[in-house]
Amino acid sequence: MAAKVRIPAPLRKLTKDQAVVESKGTTIEEILADLEKNYPGIRERVCDETGQVRRFINIFVNGEDIRFKEGAKTKVAADAEVSIIPAIAGGR
């Protein structure tokens, strides 16, 4: 069984307008690699040149922010829900 990955609207053009896709992997790193294999170009939008998740991208596994877990090495269960959420800034 694969994890369900929620794709934000700005990245859906890479997933053929799918809001939720399935991805295989036991860590966020593996999930991102599998997403890149199936949806080329998505990794460069989520990760920087060093392979780290960009500062303005938040990733959650079952509602928990990976920044407070093990970052990209955070474990992902086969039936987990992964959400990729771009940060929103601005306003007053």
Residue pairs with C-beta under 8 A, 6 or more apart in sequence:
1 78
1 79
2 22
2 23
2 24
2 78
3 22
3 23
3 24
3 25
3 31
3 76
3 77
3 78
3 79
3 80
3 81
3 82
4 20
4 21
4 22
4 80
4 81
4 82
5 20
5 21
5 22
5 23
5 31
5 35
5 81
5 82
5 83
5 84
6 19
6 20
6 81
6 82
6 83
6 84
7 14
7 15
7 18
7 19
7 20
7 21
7 84
8 84
8 85
8 86
10 45
10 86
11 42
11 45
11 46
11 84
12 18
12 19
14 39
14 40
14 41
14 42
14 45
15 21
15 39
15 42
21 35
21 38
21 39
23 31
23 34
23 35
23 38
23 82
24 30
24 31
24 34
25 31
25 32
25 33
25 34
25 76
26 75
26 76
27 72
27 73
27 74
27 75
27 76
28 53
28 59
28 61
28 66
28 71
28 72
28 73
28 74
28 76
28 82
29 72
29 73
30 76
31 76
31 82
32 42
32 43
32 46
32 47
32 72
33 43
35 42
35 43
36 42
36 43
46 53
46 54
46 57
46 59
46 84
47 53
47 54
48 54
51 72
52 71
52 72
53 59
53 66
53 71
53 72
55 87
56 86
56 87
56 89
57 84
57 85
57 86
57 87
58 65
58 67
58 84
58 85
58 86
58 87
59 65
59 66
59 82
59 83
59 84
59 85
60 66
60 82
60 83
60 85
61 69
61 74
61 75
61 76
61 80
61 81
61 82
62 77
62 80
62 81
63 81
63 83
66 72
66 74
76 82
